[in-house]
Amino acid sequence: MSISPVSSFLRDVPGIGKTDPAGQNSPTVSPARSEIDAIREKGLTVWAHEQKIETLKEKLRAQILADRNLSEDSIAGLSSDERTSLEDEIAKLVEQKLKEAMERAIEDAARTGQTKAVFLDIMA
């Protein structure tokens, strides 16, 4: 029994399993290729953690905007100074809420004796 290389399974996935006829990579990097390169560079665990944090930041930003009856369009309509000030304030609130959520998750993990992974739930 022989084991096929992973690339044989991925050959039909755009941007992963194929090269151009000259055997060189194309000059443009597909999003899938760039994600794979990031995973290879950082490692799957670090990459997944970063993705989770970015998703949480996006959710927190949306929640803050909704709480203030703002939208991305309304922010875009502000003057440069007003937009910069508001963006800075939102960024600080996102970081604060993210920190609080992480602290809650760590406290919950410690209380339950969970030592391998911490589930981060920002809506708690």
QUINOR-V552320 format. One record per run of one state. SS is the DSSP state (A for helix, B for strand, O for the rest). FROM is the first residue (numbers start at 1). LEN is the number of residues. If there is no record, write none. Layout:
ss:from:len
SS:FROM:LEN
SS:FROM:LEN
//
This chain:
ss:from:len
O:1:5
A:6:5
O:11:20
A:31:12
O:43:1
A:44:24
O:68:4
A:72:5
O:77:3
A:80:33
O:113:12
//
